[in-house]
Amino acid sequence: MAGQLIDDEEEDIKTSDWQYPLAFTCKRHNEAIEGGNTITQTWRMKERMKTVSVALVICLNVGVDPPDIMKTTPCARLECWIDPLAMPSQKALEAIGANLQKQYERWQPRARYKQTLDPTVEEVKKLCTSLRRNAKEERVLFHYNGHGVPKPTTNGEIWVFNRMYTQYIPLSIFDLQTWMGAPSIYVYDCSNAGVIVNLFKQFADQQEKDYEQLNSQCRQSQQGLHMLPPPPNFKNCIQLAACSADQILPMNPDLPADIFTSCLTTPIKIALRWFVMQNNNNSLVPKVTLDSIDKIPGQLNDRRTMLGELNWIFTAITDTIAWNTLPRELFQKLFRQDLLVASLFRNFLLAERIMRSYDCIPVSSPALPPTYQHPMWQAWDLALDRCLSQLPQVLESEDNFVHSPFFEEQLTAFQVWLSLGTENRSPPEQLPIVLQVLLSQVHRLRALELLGKFLDLGPWAVNLALSVGIFPYVLKLLQSSARELRSLLVFIWAKILAVDSSCQADLVRDNGHKYFLTILQDQSMDAKERTRAAFVLACMVDDYPVGQEAALQGSLVSICLEQLGDPSPNLRQWLAITLGRLWKKYDKARWCGVRDSAHEKLYNLLKDPVPEVRAAAVYALGTFINSATERSEHANNIDHSVAMNLLNVVSKDMSPLVRKELVVALQNMVIVFENSFMSVALQELRETAQVPSLPAPSTIPYGTVYQKLWAGFTALDSDPFPGVASMSKSVSDYIRDQVKDAASSPREVPEGKASSLPPSPSNRSSYLSESPPPTSGSKARQNMKSGPLTPRSKKTLPNTINEDSVEECLNGSRTLVTSQFIEWSCKYFAQPVMVETSESDVESPSHYQRAWRYTRNAELRGDAVDEQSRIGHSRTDNQLFYTRTNIPPTTVKFHPYEPHLLAAYKDSFTIWDYQTQSKIIQVRGERGSSRRVTCLEYVNAHDNSLVATGTEDGAVRVWRPDGKLVTAWQALPPPQFNPNSIKHTFRSGTGTVCGVGVLAWDQNKMNFIVGGDSRTLKIWDANTELALEDIPTGADFAVTCISLDPTGGSKMCIGCSDGTVRLFDRRLRPHECRVMTYREHSARIVSLALAHESGNFSLLSGSAAGDVRFSDTRKPTAELVCRTSHGQGLKAMACHAPGGIFACGSVSQISVYRWSGAPLHVIKLVHDWFPTKFGSVGCLAFHPHRILLAAGSSDSTLSVYSLDPKR
């Protein structure tokens, strides 16, 4: 009969393992439930600055050359593009001053400009002090043109004039610092300008020392302290110098004399002239002369014109060079803090490039690294070349202008980087250019799409984008009505807020939240986009009252409630979280929700098939309880109703994620109604004699809300999942400690004045007490007070209700336990979602590993068929593995594909490698626990397997092979709370068993079938982590064994302690699915197996009386196969349906039979070294495929037997 029971067609399909789903592989099972460790970079400027005043100090003395400069002939003469010798000197000076002011006004038109032409020291002092006084704490710019005076001195002096222009008068930088104050920016356009930069810091340090000395003197004399000016701070002062300390300015006659000023204030004009001068000999720009450059049409601020486009490209390129070269903090300070400073430093990069070609090196403070050879300058040269190549045609007609492909090319380069970019690579240099492209409607859609892909790479990418200055642009785009931008903008904003939630204030301030309210309300939008919109709004209202008020005015409550039934689980989850955050500590939103029956609509989500949705609903209902700022009868009734619904539904949830949120939610009831819970706890402690003897409390009506909630907490204290139990204990122990502290402190309230615990308010809900509320109910509840967390020096008797205010608890200032579920949920939006996961990537290592496992599995199944064919020719008595254990094993289980044997001992289990004779891991129960392991199962055995254990406390736990707990839940009620308990215990191996007696795992349907000391079989769905159904066994006796359909179908059979064998078809309704009952056995069923052959099912069962029976499921009776016990009783039995054999264990031997009852051979449990010591067989198990038999004995031995390899 070997191999006859195998369905050959199914077994030969090597890809069958790919068809099996995998359980417990979601993120909630594989990672810690905690928020991300995202470190937000300081992309926001600590303080925005603005240059509000500009001092233009021009020392030219037209017509008179300074004595220390030997000028060439011809020489550079243009100042602000004016030839000073082409007109009278005074007019030239005024024209130059006016032109310089116009050039600066292009970059900062709102600043206050003051000129002083060929000034004296007094005039400079008056100008600087006046501007500083008006500027207050803002920045002042000091521009110095010293082309008509001597070079700065090594003592730190620049030169001005006397009143008669007969002498050069030195002006100390020390004095200039004093007059200008801080923050300031200095521009020195003169030879040897680097001298000033070098000495500036020395003078600044001296200023600070002088201030400290003056301050010390004032402190000693106790006089004039209030008259002291604020301490000087020159760290924010910026300097730009035309050349180094030992250099003079270029005198090339083709260049302006103030080439440094020209670069800073007219960069496009000087860049074009320099480019033509550099390349004219190479004929790169034919037919273009220096005169034609001045005729380029357009305006600098109009990007549609040639000149405006060049300026736009120049801004993008210089921004890119700075961002890729400078440290982030310095880039923020120089290129994002002040518009004028940013413009000057962009232009300074050009000045460095141009002036270095003339052996002149501009200097700045803070110093910048060299950028004149950056590769992006080549892109700038290409843009100029393209522009100038079409200049002759454009001068004929502006319609001939063709826009530069610069931005398209840079976006393509950015796209190439995205296809290869990772966090470990250098950042994409095109990121600042993407920012500039957002200004263009032509490329905006593509730029936003690429930006979204970049932000999706992770928090590091978001921080980079924020540091480059992307935020103001995406904020402004929320004003756009373009529908095609919606999905991109909501994606980008979700990424930003997932990393930096401080953007919520900007969102509300600019009314950007209305954009996301519109998206969320539009049900024609994709569910993913509405989910992101909900996330954005949830971030906006999170602990931000202004955001909560704005969202409430935008009807966010009704918008969310309308879509709670949406098919998308992510959307349902975030709608619930959004509601929870909206009414958290915000009473207006809570009552708005009450009017819309929000809490009742959220009840539907408590049974949602997705655990994250259920957890979100619990969170929302928990904050709903905690948001009432004023206690009233109506508010209390609602809170009681919500709390009882939560307890009745969620406490039985399979997912510890949801149960943790239940504890966090219900703690709000404990905090608000602390004294009522203290009264219930006092009665509990009196019953257990844990408090001193005090007068008995007033009679507490049975079944009040507080008693039911307290009983719920007590049950959660012993939750199978340690995280849930510890959180629950924190809450319940807090109340117990308060009671004990109160019981040991003096009474404050005479017993006659103590008010008894009020019964729960009357409510239509059937689970609430029907007794009427007390007459002073609303006042009492408004005045109930809960003590602080620290022990109170004086406490009222715990069986009384303290009638003081509850401001502390109503303000929600206390929290006993918290979870990180919401933060963990937010983390999803910061993680990449566009990249291909390893599960879907067929070339990933994990995929190759899985393919190898599935191929191995198929080969093992094929080898097992050959092994089964040898059953009649070989004995199963070759001892492959033997070990002694500290405790007799109670149950054993083979891994279908790994050489692992799972054995349970009392409250622990061990995984053995029977090939290497080694122990892989032993998982012990908690110290002091009495939860004995009664059954074992492998989950996902074909892949990365898990171990499921059933224990006598009614719990099922799922473990990883390394001993880490994946999940645990109360699969059956604890024996003392089980209303279906039969009061009949049974034996499995050794010891009396209650709780979970049988545990079966259906890999196809992802179901656990749990039975035991109960009249029902409980079906738990591992996918939804919910109880699917209860199947009545129809027996008044405990279930002792179970077998599932070997084909993965719907058949199932159980054996009971009364000797009956019951067959079920799970396709039918629970009360109709029992299709057959066999009553031929007279004693407890020890083991049974459901087999499939030629389309028919058969059943083999053995009882403790020793009779083994065979049943054709089409027939109503079972036939006797054999009797095995010889009067000793059947201790253990194992069936190998594919091989058509079964084994029976008695006192000293194991007998192996064919399925028909024909005996094959006997395995004697006698050891050569202990011929007289042996134990009875306690448990047996066959390998699911191979002919391997494991046996555990009462003498604490564990063995594995295989076919004799010699036969």
BARONU-733924 format. One record per residue (C-alpha): x, y, z. Coordinates in steps of 0.05 Angstrom, whole numbers, plus 5000, padded with zeros to 4 digits. Example, Ala and Ser with C-alpha at 12.3 -4.5 7.8 and 13.67 -1.06 7.14 Angstrom:
! BARONU-733924
524649105156
527349795143
This chain:
! BARONU-733924
500050005000
506250445003
505251064961
498050904943
495251464986
499451984952
496052424901
501452344848
499052904804
499353414859
505853154887
509353184820
508053924812
514554224834
511854924834
506454754886
510155104942
509755764904
502155714909
502055704985
500956375020
505556575077
503056765145
505957275194
510357625143
507358315148
511258905174
507558875241
510558185251
517558305225
519458965256
518859325321
512659755328
516360415338
517261065301
522961205254
529461495279
529062045227
533862615243
531163245213
536663705189
536464435205
534064655137
529965215167
533965845180
534266015253
532866725233
531267045167
535267665151
534168235103
539068755079
534969385090
540269925081
546070015032
551770505039
555170654972
561970974987
565571164923
572571454926
574571604854
577272314852
576172294777
582172534738
587272424794
590671744799
592871494868
600271544880
601570794894
598570514830
602270544764
596870484711
598170204642
596670554577
591470414554
587970224619
581269994644
576970604655
569570404659
566270494726
559170214729
559670184654
560870934649
567271254623
568871784676
573272164627
567672254577
564272794618
565973314672
568772974734
563173174782
557772944733
561472304720
561972174795
554572284804
552871864744
557171294769
553871334838
546971334807
548670744762
551570344820
545270444859
541070214800
545369594792
544269414866
536869564862
536069004811
537568514868
534368884927
529469414903
526469544972
532969715009
534670425031
540470684990
545171245010
551071494970
557071874993
561772074936
569072234950
567272295024
570872505087
571472085150
565872475183
561272365124
562571615125
561371595200
554871985195
552471535138
554070885173
551271065241
544971335209
543870695169
545270245229
540370635272
534870565220
536469835204
536069625278
537368865278
537368785203
543368755156
546969365127
551369335065
557669765059
560269814988
567070134981
570070334914
577270544927
579870624856
581671354866
585371284933
591570904956
591270164973
589069955043
594669965094
597469385133
594669725196
587569595172
585870275142
582370485079
582871175050
577971755041
579072495030
579473145069
574473685054
578874035004
581073394969
588273584983
589872985026
588172245032
585472115102
585871405132
579571085159
580670515208
576669875197
576169855273
572170495272
568170265212
566169645251
563870065308
559570505264
556669945221
555269465278
552568775262
549968435222
553368755162
556268585094
562368935066
564368974992
571469224980
572969384907
580169614911
587169334904
590168944962
583068854989
584968205022
588768615075
582168865102
579168175105
585167905144
585068465195
577568495203
577367895249
582968175293
579168815301
572768435316
576168035371
578968685399
571968985399
569468405441
575268445489
574169195499
566869065513
568468535564
573368995598
568269565600
563069095626
567668855681
569169565703
561769735706
560369125748
565869305797
563370015803
556069805801
554770395756
552570465684
550669745673
543969945645
547370435598
551769905565
550169755492
548969035472
555368625463
558368655393
557468045350
561268055285
560467305270
554767475223
558867985184
560367805113
566068085070
567268054995
573968314971
576268404899
583168104907
588167814955
592568215002
598368254952
594568344887
592368944847
586168984803
586568804729
587869384681
585869054616
582769614574
577369124548
574869034619
571469534665
575769834719
570769584771
570568884744
569168604813
563169064822
560868894752
560968144768
557168264832
551768714804
551468584728
553567854722
550167694656
553168284620
560268164643
559667414633
557567514561
563168014547
568367554579
565766954541
566267324474
573267584492
575566884510
572666534449
572667034392
579266784364
576466084362
570466294321
565665964370
561066564366
561666844296
558367514277
557767694351
561468304376
561968644443
557169184417
551868674397
551868384467
548869014494
543168934446
540768264472
533168344479
529168214541
528868354615
532768004669
526467824707
522567564646
524466834635
520966834568
526167294537
533267134518
536367574572
531567324625
532866594606
540266694612
539467004680
535066414701
540265904677
545766294712
541866284777
540765534771
548065384755
551065824810
546165544860
548164844839
555564984844
554665284914
550264714939
554964184914
561164534941
559464865006
557764555073
550264535083
550265035141
554465535102
550065445040
543965595082
547166215112
549766515047
544666284995
538066225033
538066715091
538167385054
536067514982
541268044969
546867645001
544867034961
545067434896
551867734913
554867054929
552166744865
555367304828
561667244870
562666544841
562666854772
567567384796
572266854820
572166504752
573167134711
578267484755
582466854764
583566864689
587067534701
591267274760
586767604811
583567194866
577467484900
576967354975
570867255019
569367175092
566866655106
571766355058
569165935001
572865344969
575165454897
569365364848
572165664784
573564974754
566864654772
564064224715
557564624715
561265224686
561764824622
554264774621
554065534629
558965624571
554565174528
548365574546
551966224527
554465924463
547465694444
544766384461
549866774422
549466304362
542366534350
543467264370
543967534299
537267214280
534067454345
536368164333
532868134266
526467884299
525167654370
520467124342
526666744320
528666624392
529065884409
529065704484
535065354512
534564604523
538764694587
533364514636
530863924596
537863644593
538963744667
532463404684
534662814641
541262794679
537262794744
532962234717
539161824701
541761934771
535161704800
535561054762
542260904795
542361344857
542761094928
544061394996
551361174993
552561574929
554062314927
547662734922
545162914852
548263574832
542063754792
537563824853
537964594857
536264614783
529964204796
528064754845
528865284790
524964864740
518964874787
518265604767
516865404695
510065154675
513064814615
517464334655
513764354721
510063694714
516363304696
520363644751
515163474804
514962754780
522562694786
522563054852
517362564879
521761984858
527662294892
523962424957
521661704955
528761464965
528261595040
528762125094
535862295073
533162515005
527662935038
532763285081
537063425020
531163724982
529264155042
536364395051
536664624979
530565054991
524964654958
519764795012
517365504993
516265274922
512064664937
508165084988
506565604936
504465064886
498664884932
495365514904
495165194836
488564924810
491764454759
488763774769
494663414739
499063654796
494663384851
497462684856
504662934852
503863484904
500163044954
505762524947
511263034957
507763345017
506662665049
514162535042
515963205072
511263155131
513462445146
520462715158
519063405186
512263505217
513864235236
511464425166
504264385194
504665115215
506565345145
500964925116
495665255160
498465945154
498165935078
491365565077
494764985042
490464495081
484564675037
488264354979
488563685015
481463735041
479363794969
483263184949
480762775007
473562964992
474162794918
472462054916
474162034842
481462094863
485361444872
485061154943
492661214950
492461954938
486662054986
490661645037
496562115029
491862715036
489162415100
496162325125
497963045110
491763285147
493262815205
500163125210
497163825206
492563715266
497463315308
498163685375
496964345338
490664715361
490865205304
491064635255
485364275291
480964885288
482464995214
480964265198
474564275238
472264895200
473864515136
468863965156
474363445164
470063025211
464462915161
469362815103
472762255141
466461925167
463461895097
469261455072
470360985131
467460425088
472360525031
475359885002
482460135013
485059905082
490460435084
485360975072
480760705127
486660675174
488761395162
481761665164
481161365234
487961635255
486162325227
479762335268
483462115330
488562665323
483263175305
479263105369
485162945414
484563445471
479863855427
472763845455
469564205396
471663655348
469263115397
462263405401
462163505326
463662765322
458162605372
453162975330
455262565270
455261915311
462661845296
464061365353
458460895330
461060905259
468060745284
465260125319
464759805250
472259855241
473459465306
472058835265
475659055203
479658495168
486058905172
489258945242
492359635228
485459905213
482659615278
488459905317
487260585285
479860545304
481660375376
486460965377
481061435351
476061195403
481361255457
482761985442
475262075436
474561875510
480362325530
478062955494
472363185538
474363815576
467863855615
464763255649
457263175644
452262615649
451762585573
459362575564
460162025616
454761605584
458261645517
465061485547
462160885584
458960625520
465360715480
469560375533
465059775540
464759685464
472259705461
472959195517
467658715491
470258705420
477758855421
479958455482
478657825442
482758065382
488157605357
493058165342
497358435400
498059075360
490659205369
490458975442
496159455459
491960025432
486159775474
490259855538
492560555516
485360745501
482160465564
487360795609
483761445595
477661175630
481960975690
485061675693
478462045687
474561595734
480361415779
476561405845
471160955818
476460455796
479860525864
473360315897
472959695853
480259535865
479359625940
473959095941
478558625901
484258745949
479858636010
477757965981
485057765973
486958076041
492258526010
490259166047
489659316121
483059186153
478459776143
470959866146
467759506089
466159946030
459160096008
455759545969
458059585896
452759355849
455058765808
455958895734
457559645735
461759935680
467660025726
467359305750
467059045679
472759485656
476859285717
475558555702
477858695631
484358995657
485358415703
484657935645
489458345602
494458315659
495557585641
495357695565
499557185528
503457725493
508458035543
507958735514
500458765525
500858455594
506158945618
502259545593
495959295627
499559165692
502259875691
495160135691
492159645741
498159675787
497660425789
490560375815
492459835865
498260245890
493760845898
488960415938
494460145983
497260845994
490361106011
488960526058
495260656096
494161416103
489561766152
482361856132
480062536110
472762416101
468362156157
465261496138
458261766144
459762276090
462861796042
458761715979
458361025951
460660845882
455461085832
452660555787
454060615714
449461115678
443260825647
444160695574
440460325519
446459865511
444759195541
451559095572
450959695618
447659685686
440259815686
440360175752
438560915748
444061435756
444761785824
440962435832
447462825839
450662445783
452463005736
455263445792
459062865822
462162685756
463863415743
467463445809
470862765812
478362825822
483862335810
490362425847
497062565815
501862015797
506262155856
503761875922
499062355956
500662576026
493362546044
488362086011
480961976018
478461286033
478660895969
471460685978
469261405972
469061895914
473062525925
468963135905
474363615881
476063865812
479163425759
482963945721
489363535717
486162915688
481463295643
487263675613
490162995594
496763165626
497762455652
499261835613
500761165644
502360775581
503660955509
504760575445
508460765382
503260505333
501761195304
509061375297
510260695266
504660805217
507461485198
514161155184
511060825123
510561495087
517961635097
520060965067
520860824993
514460594959
516460644886
522360174890
521459434876
521359024939
525558404948
519257984948
517458204877
524558244852
526057574818
533457714820
533957884894
537757424941
531457274981
527957044917
533756574899
533756304970
526356164966
527055834899
532555384927
528155194986
522255024942
526554604896
529454244957
522454114983
520253804917
526453364915
525153134987
518052954970
520552564910
525752194952
520352055004
516251674952
522251214939
523151125013
515850945022
516550394970
521650045015
516949975075
515349255063
522749065054
525949445111
524749545185
523650225218
528350085275
534850435256
535950925313
537951565277
537852015338
537751915413
538152395471
536352445544
532353035569
531153325637
523653235632
519752715593
517453015527
509953095522
509253185446
513853165386
513353435315
517753345253
519453925207
517053715138
523453935102
528954115152
532453575194
529153865256
525053545310
520753965355
519553705426
515454005482
517153915556
512554205607
512654965595
518354965543
520054675475
526554495441
528654445368
533453865356
537553725293
537052975289
542452925235
547853285274
545253055342
545253775367
540354235402
538754845360
534855245411
530655165473
525155645489
523055655561
516755935591
516656535636
519456425705
513856225753
508856085697
504955445696
502955455623
504554755599
505654665524
500354175500
501054185424
505954405370
505254615297
509854865243
507355485205
510155655136
513854995139
515455015064
519055685072
522056045132
518255655184
515255885250
513255475310
506255515340
504955265410
498455145446
498555175522
493854965577
492155695593
488355725528
493556135491
496956025424
503856315413
507756355348
515356365353
521156455306
526355905305
531056365343
526256385401
523257075389
515757135399
512057355337
505057385364
500657085419
493257105434
487956775477
485456255428
480755945479
478256265542
482356095604
479455495639
476555895696
473156375647
470955875595
463255845592
463755235546
468454865591
466454135597
469854015664
472853375634
480353385629
484152905586
491152645579
495852765520
502152375532
503452515605
499852985650
492853265652
491153775597
486254335594
486054975553
488654865482
488454115473
489154075397
492154565347
492054485272
494854955219
491855005150
497055325105
492355395046
487055775083
491856095133
487555845190
488855575260
483755065285
483955055361
480254575406
480654285475
476554305538
470854635501
464554465462
466954865402
472754885354
475355585345
477755785275
482756365275
484856705211
492256875210
491357355152
486157805185
488157595256
480857515275
476556935299
472956685237
467856225267
466155745323
464455045300
460454635351
463553955362
456953665382
460353305440
460253415514
467353175519
474053485504
477353445436
483653015440
486253005368
485153315300
486853175228
485953625167
484653465094
491453255065
489553554997
488454245027
480954185020
475354305070
474953635105
476853585178
476053055231
476853055307
477252535361
474152645429
475352375498
468751995496
471351565439
467451895383
470652105317
467252675282
467952885209
466753605186
466053955120
468054675131
464554915068
457954865106
455455335159
458455215228
452254885257
451354445196
458554255179
458953615222
457353095169
459052445204
460052155274
463351485288
461851185356
465250505351
470950685399
469650615473
475451035501
479051675489
481651765418
489251775420
490551945347
487251965280
489052125208
484952335148
487652035082
485952145010
486351634954
483251614885
478552174901
475951854965
477452005037
478851485091
480051555165
484351155213
483451245288
485950925352
483350965422
486450885491
483150205495
487849945441
482949865383
484850175316
479150275266
478850455192
473150865163
471151015092
468151705099
462651505051
460350975101
457151105169
461150585208
468450435224
471549755216
476249455267
483249405240
486949115299
487849125374
494749345395
495149425470
494848705494
491248955555
496249495571
492450055537
494650485478
499451025504
501051375439
499651295365
502251615301
499751535229
503651615164
498151665112
502751735050
506551105070
500350735091
502950545161
501650715233
505450615298
502750475367
506550565431
505350175494
509250065559
515849805530
515249775455
512950095391
509049675341
508849865268
502849635225
500449725155
494250135144
490349485136
492449255206
497748765184
503648795233
510348985203
515348975261
516349175334
521349685361
523749485431
525250065479
531049705513
537950015514
544249595514
547349995570
541049985613
537849315598
533049345655
531150085653
526150325603
519850765603
513250735570
512151115505
509151805518
508752095449
509851885377
510252255311
511752075239
515252535190
510052825142
513752545081
519652105100
519351455138
521951735203
518851595271
520152015334
518651735402
518752065470
518751625532
516951715604
524251585623
526052255592
528951985527
527752225457
529251795396
528451815320
528051175280
528851085206
528750515156
534650055160
539450345108
542449645094
535949385066
